[in-house]
Amino acid sequence: MLKKVLCFALCASVLVAEVPMAASAAYEKKSISAKVLKGTEEEEKEGLVEEEGYYRYYEAGKLVKSSWKTVDGKKYYFKKNGNAATLSYKISGKYYIFDSNGQLFQPSSKKIVKVETDTGEYKKFRVNTNGTAASGWADSKTYYFYGNGEMATGIIVVKGIFYAFKNSGKQDKTKTKKLKAAAKYEKPIADLKKLIGKPSKTKYYSSCYGDGKDGVWTYATFKVYTYKPKKGAEIYMDVE
């Protein structure tokens, strides 16, 4: 019996001794972790930095926004969110063309450039020597460029006239001729629809043209206006 009492007393003393030691060890570990966190503060950033897939610019650790910067002779524009502008970007009312790294194109003469997008596709732009977008026709109406400098492809409308372009950007003169023949005022619209495809949206309104309805067919880059009589074929009126 005496042996059991002594044994119990000895075990109890060991447990009592171990509890504060374990608590002390846990406290010490927590303190060390806190010191490590304090020692890993982010260093102050400076200049051009690539992070999160974008180029950004820092001055005294502060992110530069809505501002031009020149780095090693290359011009960049940093947007409101601090990311460098790429592709075509509008600044103070003018479009500028940048490569995929955010560097402004400044060719020795007006030229067409190809830029990779975030999805891995390529877009073509026409750019002036000062980096601004060049729009309109190029190479005797072989290519057409939108106001933002991007090269047109597919079917578009320029000053009320249909034009067709291949994926390369070169005008498809054969298809353009068919489009112009089909898009005649008051002509049944069936032939034109075969060429331009199904609209993304259609709406019809009461007409002052007759007892039918005026139609508006919406496409990606243009709208077609029609007249649909109560009887007979729907006809082409205009496009914009």
Secondary structure by P-SEA (a helix, b strand, c coil): caaaaaaaaaaaaaaaaaaaaaaaaaaaaaaaaaaaaaaacccccccccccccbbbbbcccccccccccccccbbbbbcccccccccccccccbbbbbccccccccccccbbbbbbccccbbbbbbbcccccccccccccccccccccccccccccccccbbbbbccccccaaaaaaaaaaaccccccaaaaaaaaccccbbbbcccccccbbbbbbbcccbbbbbbbccccbbbbcccc
